Amino acid sequence: MTTSLRAAPTRADPRPTRRESRRGRIRATALEGTGIAVATALGLLAMAHLVLSARSAVLFHSGDSLLMPLIDRSIREGQPFDWAMSSVLFFVPELPVYLGVAAVTPSVQAALVVSGVVTLVALYALLRGLSGVVGRAFGRGSRILLALLPVVGLTMLSLLEHTADRASFELVSLFLTTDYYYGTTLAFVGVVALLVALARAGDGKGQGDGRRRGRIAVALLLVGAAATFDNPLAIVWAIVPALAALALLTALRRLPRALAVGGAIVLVAGTGLGYVARLPFAHLFANRIGDYFRFSRIPLSLAYYVREYFLTASSWQGAAEMALLTAGVFGTVAVTVVALARRWPLATTLGLVVVSASMVVTPAVAILSGSLATRYLMPLFFGPAAATVIVAAHVLLHLPRAIGRPLPRPDGRLVAQVTALALVASALIAGASGRALTTAPATRVVAGRTCVENWIGGRDVTGAGTFWTVRALQTYGDRSVRLLQITGAYKASIWLDDAATYRGQTISYLLVDSATKLASSPLTMLGRPARVVHCAPYTILDYSHTRGGDVLTDRVADSAAQQLAERKRRT
């Protein structure tokens, strides 16, 4: 008997077959989906910890954190949009994102939680874009891991954050709220990624492509314009450091002059466009840019940041976080110096210099302007995150040469197993975190709300209280709860609030709690209330049909009219 042995047919055409292409797309989709799933699970884990800790007060009840829900409520109730904003508009991307999330979630608390998860996933997406540029020599799975590495690190930092102090250096959890500059932080990371991509596209080694450089330049222009339009702080965090990096590398003859000039023109043009786009919205700003520069407070500002650093480090969790923060900042700067000295690849060096410049410029400007807010120092946390991707890619690329042999390449089966394991772990984390989120008291209970609503009983009455006292009830109370913000001097405080609500109102009660700080007692300023109602943690001072109610109404109405006239005059 003879056996015919035939060799397997070979294809002369090296191009993949349709089936192979389909398998490749499926594999790529599975890997990218796994990365997003892991980032989502990490976001849920971070938010679950935030909700279950004392820091939930910052997310759900802090006056600043409730701006997006209040605007959403105002829009739903058909109120005219006449909001008094800070220098930040929150139009890109904060407000559209929140409105979209709120449309598909059952409550304000749920919308705030989901928004935090979306924010972390958006950060992962930007870091994934950065890893795609610096890790082009690696497989897709490796690039995804590079992007997940800093996301995991930031999530671990968020698990160390546990206090109700919004002024502390616990900034990762602050980033997960809806209006503590997460959009500007994302823009900062985006500028780093786009500049690295621009350097790669124009490296002069045959890899440059005119159309690709053009697309990157347009993206950089749009990011710069959108970030500046939304928040001029982007100029300090991203634009000035980027310009400084381009200038430095040009002076060191590391960057082609044409590429540096082109990048600078794009950045400046984007900033200019963004600033011009703000002009039609000038009537919304309750203050001016110049109000943020108080040079007489420079010593106070320096002392403030030092004090907050050590106050945050006073617990073991805070000490661990501050140690990691310090290591990340100084480690990034040290690696940047090494990259410059040893002439690392241009794209790698440019990305590191931009990050390091931001971490120098940002605190310097914060102190020199006399600011007293830790939230202005976000790049100290998220700069090292971007640098981690850049440095890790550089190390992996040059490690084979250092150890004298190539790194082992995982086979398809191992990749599939790791992917499946990551999906299972993500599902378990997401499930446990989701259960914690749905059962946590902070997501279901608003102290004092029911008592206040029952006292109002559907009556057409308007109350007043200081900013930190009334914001939670303004957000979570039913439509009968109408509260105007006042200062400690019993005057209107039109700040992150709808100015339209101050017109034609008669104030009949004053709401106070432990956070209320008044220049003089209500008894001295307004006289004895008709009655006092205790709705812990609030106290209602009922001034309906009393002289005190008339005094409060007149003071608020007159001061509101003055503030609105001043806003109109400035525009």
N, C-alpha and C positions, 0 to 999 in steps of 0.2 A: 504494500500500500504506500502510496506516495502522498506526501502532504505539501500543499502549496503554501509557501510563506510569502505574503505580499507586504511590502513596506507600507507604512501609513502614508497616505497622500500628503504631499506638501503643497503649500500655496506660494506661488511666486510673488503674489501681491502682499506686501507687509501690512497693508491697512487692515484694521479690525473688521470682522464681519458684522452684519447688522445685529446678530445675537450677542456678540462680544460687546458691541457698543451699548446695547440695552443693559447687559449685565453691569457694565462700567457705570452707567448712569444710575442704576438701582443701588449699586454699592456706594457711589458718591452721595446719593440722597440719604441712604441709611446712615452713613457716617456723619453727614452734616446735621441730620435730624437728631442723632444721638448727642452731638454737641449742644444743640439747642435744648434738648431734654435735660441734660445735666445742668446747664445754666438755669433753666426754669426751676429744677429741683433745689438748686442752691439758693435761688431767689426766695422760694417758699420757706426754706429753712431759715434764712436770714429774717424774713418777715415774721415767722412764727416766734422766733426768739424775741424780736422787737415787741410783738404784741403781748407776750407772756411776761415781759420784764417791766420794770418801772418806766422804761423809756417809751412805753406805749403812750404815755401822756404827751410826748413830743409829737407823735404821729397823729393822735386822735383829738387832742384838746389844746395844743399850743396855738396861740393866736395866729402866728404866721402860717402854720401848717394847714390851716383851714381855708386859705384863700381860694383854692380851686373849687372845693365844694360850695363855697358861698357864691362864686361867680356862676357855677352850674345851676344853683338854686335860683339865682336872680334871672337867668335866661329862661329857665323852665316856667317861672312865674310871670314872664313877659315884662319885666321891669326894664326901663331905659338903661342903656349901658353908659353910665357916667362914673366909672370907677376911678378912684384916686389911687394910683399906683405909685410904687417907689420908682427908681430909675429902671427897674426891670419890668418889661411888659408881660413876660410869660406867654407870649403868643407862639413861640417856636422853641421847643415842641410841647411845652407843659400843658397849656390849655387845650389844644386839640386832642392830645393823648388822653387827658383826664375826661374830657367830654365823651370821647369814644368809649372809654372804659366804663364810665358811669352809666352809659346807655345800655350796657349789657350786664350790669351787676345789680343786686337787689338792695344795696344800702350804701350809705356814705362810707362806712367802715370797710366794706368789701371793696369798694372802688379804690380806697386809699391803699389797701393791701395789694390788690392786683396791679395798681400803678407801680408800686415798689418792685414787684416781680418783673414787670415790663421794663423798668429802668435797668435792672441788672442784666436782663437778656440783651437790651440795646447796647450796654457796655461790652458784653461778650461779642456781639456782632461787630463792633468797631475793632476790638482786639483781634477778632478773627480776620478782619480785613488787613490789619497790620501784620499778622502772622503769615498771611498769604503773600505778602510782599517780601518780608525778610526771610521767609522759609520756603522760597520757591524750589530749593534743591531737595526738599523733603517730600515725602508722600502726604496725602491729604490727612490721614490720621494723625501724623506728627504735627501738622500745622494746627489741627483742632486742639491737640493737647497743649501746644504752646499758648493758644488763646485761653484755654481753661485754667491754666496754671495761676495767673494773677487773679482770676475770678474766684478760684478756691481760696487763695490767700486773703482777699478782701472779705469773703464770707466769714472766714475764721476770725478776722478782726472784728467783724460786726457782732460775732457771738461773745466777744469780750466787752461789748458796750452795754451798759445796764442801768445808767442813771437817768433821772428825769430832767437833767440839766441840759437845755438846748445850747448853752454857751460853752460847754466843755469841748475837748478835742476828740469827742466820739463822733467823727465826721462821716464814717461809712454809713451808719444808720441814718444820719441826716441827709446823705445823698439819696437814700431810698424814699424820702418824703417827696411831696409833689412840688414844692416851691422853695427849696434851698439850693437852687442853682444847679440842679442835675443837668439841665440842658446845656449850660455853659461848660460843665465838666465834660460832657460827651463831646462838645465841640472842640475842646482842648485835645482830647484823645484823637479826634478825627483829623485835626490839623497836623498832629505828629505823624499819623499814618499817611496822609496825603503828601506831606513833604518827603517822607521816606520813599514813597512811590514815585514822586517826581524825580528824585535823585536817581533812582534805579532806572527810570525810563530814559533819562538823559545822561547815562554814565559814560557815553562815548566809546563803548566797547562792542558796538554792533548790536546792542540790546535796545538801544533807544529807538523810539518810533514816534514820528511827528504827531500822528493822530492820537496816539496814546498819551503823549505829553499834553496835547490840547485838551483831551477829556479830563485829565487829572487837574489841569489848570482851571478849567471851568468848575469842577467840583470844589476845588480850593476856594475859588472866588465866591461860590454860593454859600459854602460853610462859613467863610469869614463874614459875608454880608448878613446871613441869617443870625449868626451868633452876636454880632455887634448890634443889629436891629433889636434883638431880644434883650441883651444885657451888655452894656459897655465894658463890664468887667472882663469880657472876653479879650479885650485889647491888652489888658495886663497879663492875663493867664496864658494867652496863646499868641497873639499877633506880635507884640513887642519881643517876646522871647524868640519867636521864629525869625523875625528880622535880625535880631542880634546874632542868632546862630548862622544865618546866611552871611552876615558881614564878617563874622569871625573866621569862618571856613574860607571865605574869599581872601581875606587878609593872609591866611596861612597857606594860600595857593592850593587848597584842597578841593575847592569848588570852582568850576568854570564860571567866569565872570558873567557870561550871557545867561547861564542858568540861574545864578544868584539874582541878577537884575530882573529877569523875568519873574522869578518867584516873588521878589519884593514888590514888583508892580502889581501882581495879582493880589497879594495880601493887602496892600495899601488901597487898591481899588475896591476890594471887597469890603474893607472897613469903611471907606467913604460912602459906598452905596448903602451899607447898613445904617450908617448914621443919618444920611439924607432921608432914608425911609422912615426914620423915627419922627421926623418933623410933623407929619400930619397927625400924629398922636400926642403932640406936646401938651394938649389940654388934659391928658390923663395923668400927667406926672404931678405928684403932690410936692415934689422938691426938685431941685436942680442938681446937676453934676457937681457944681461947686460946693454944695452943702456937704459933700462927703470928704472934703479936704479941710481938716482942722489941725493945722500945723502946730498950734500951741499945745496939742495933746500928745506930741511925740513921746515924751518921757512916760506919760500915763499909758500910752499904747504899748510900749515896750514892756512895762511892768505888768500890764494886763495879760499879754501873751505868755510871759514867763510864769505868772501866777496860775493861769488856766492849765498850762502844761503840767505843773507839779500837782495841782488839785486833781487833774485827771489821773495822774500817776499815784495818787494816795491810796488806791485800792490795789489788790494784786492783779485784778483784770486790767485796770488802767495802766499799772506799771508794765505789764507785759505788752500792752498795745503801744505805749509810748516808746518802749525799748525797740520794738519792731519798726515803729515809724522812724525813729532816729537811725536805726541801721539801714532802713530802706533809702532814706534821703542821703545820708553821707556815703552809703555804698554806691548809689547811683552817680553821685558827683565824682567819687573816686574812680569808678569804671570809665566815666567820661574822660577824665584826665588821661587814663591809660590809653583809651581809644585814640585820643589826639596825639599822644606821645609815640605810640606804636603804629600810627597811620592805619588804623582799621579801615575797612571798606567805607566809601563815602556815605552810602545810604545809612549804614549802621551808625557811623559817627554823627551824621546830621541829626538823626532821631534822638540820640543821647544828648547832644548839645542843646537841642530845643527843650527837652525835658529838664535838664539841669538848669538852663537859663530861667525857665518858668519857676523852678523851686528857689531860685535866688531873687528874681524880680518880684514875685508875688509877695513874700513876707516883707521885703524892703519897702514896696509901695504901701502895704498895709500899715506898717509902722510910721513911715514918713507922712502918711495922710492922717495919722492920728485915729485910725479905726479901732473899734472895740468889739470885734466880732470874729470868732474863730472860723466861721463858715467861709470867710474870704481866703482861707488857706487850703482849700480843697486840693490844689495841685500837689501838695506835699504827700497826699495819700495816693493820688491817681497817676502822678508822674512816675513813681517807681513801678506801678502796675504796667504801664506802657513800656518802661525800660526793661522789665523782666522778659517780655516777649522778645525784644530786640537782642538782649544779651544772651538769652537762652538759645536763640537761633544761631547766633555767632559761635557760641561754644560748641553746639552740636555740629556745626559745619566744619570746625577746625579740630574737633576732638580726634577723629581718625588719624590725622597727621601727628597729633601729640602722642597718641598711644601706639602708633606704628602699625595699625591694622584697621580695616573698615569696621564700622558698627554692624552688628547682625541685623539683617532685614527680616522683619516678621512675615511669616507666610499668611496666606489668606485665611486659613483656619483659625490661627491665633487672633487675627484681627476680628474675625466674626465672633469669637468667644469673648473677647474683651468688650466688643460693642454690645453683645447681649448682656454681659455682666453689668455694664454701665447703665443700660436701660432698666434692668431689674433694680439696681441700687437707686436710680433716680425715681422709679415708681414707688419704692418703699419710703424714701425720704419725702417725696411729694405727698404720699398718702398720710404719713404720720404728721407732717407739717400742716396739711390741709385740715386734718381732724382737730389739731390743736387750735388752728385759727378759727374754726367754726364754733368751738366750745369755749373759747377764752372769754371771760367776763368783759374784757375791754372792748370786744367787738359787738357786744350786745347791750351794755348798760351805759347810760349817760346819767350820772348822778344829778339828782334834783330836777331833772327834766319833767317828769310826770307831775310832781308837786307844783311846779310853776305853771304848767299847762292847766292843771285842775283849778288853780287859783284864778287864772285868767278866765277860764270857763267860756271861751268863745267870744268874750267881750271885745269891742273895738278900742283897745288901749295900747299905748306905746310907752316903753320904758327906756331907761338909760343906764349905762354902766361903763366902767373903764374897759380899755381894749382887751386886757387879759381876762377880764371877768365875763364879758358877754359873748365872746366868739363861739364858744362851744354851744351855747343855747341858740345863737343865731343860726348855727349850722344844723343842729339836730332837733330843735324845737319845731312844733307844727306851725302852720301859717298864722296862728293867733299870737305867736311870740314875736313881737316886733320890738327890736332893741336898737338904740342909737349909741354910738361910741362917744364917750366924753373924756376929757382930760381930768387930771386931779384938781384942776381949777374950775370944774363944772362948765367947761366950754366944749364945743364940738371938736371931735377928733376924727377928721375925715382922712383916714389912713388905711389903705388896703380895704376900702369900703366903698359902697355905692353912694355917691353924693346926692343922687336923686331922692334917696329915702329921707333926707333931712328937710325937705321942703314941705311946709304946711303941716307939721306934726305938733300935736299937743302931748307933752310928756306928763304922765300921771304917776309913775313910780320909779324908784331908784333901786337898782340891783347891786348888791355888794357881796363880797366874799373875802377870804383870807388874802387874795392877791390884790385887792383894791387898795390903792394908795391915793388918798385925797389930801389936798392942802389944808383943808379945815373940815371938821366933822359935819355930817349932814345936819345935825341939830343946830350948829352954829350958822351954817350957810342958808339952810332951807326951813329951819324951824322943826317943830314936832310933827311927825307924820300922823296921818289919820289912823293908821294901824301898822303893825309890824308882823310880817309873816315869815316863819322860818321854814326854808326848804333846803335843808343841808345838801351841799355846802353853801347854798346861797341864803341871803336874807333879803326879803322884799320890803322896802320902805314905801308904803302906799301914800302918795301925796295927792291923790285925786280930790278935786274940789277944795284944795287948800292954797294958801298964799305961796307955800313952798313949791307947789307944782307950777304955779305961774312964773315964779322966779327962775326955776330950772328951764322951763320952756323958753322964756325970753333970752336967757344967757346962751342956750344952745342955738336958738334961731339966729341971734345977732352974730355970734362968732362963726356960725356956718356961712352966713351971707358974706361976711368979711373974707373968709377963706376962699369961697367960690369966686368972689370978685377979684381976689389976688391971682388965682389961677387963670382967670380970663384975661387979666391985664398982662400976665407974663407970656401968654400965647398970642 
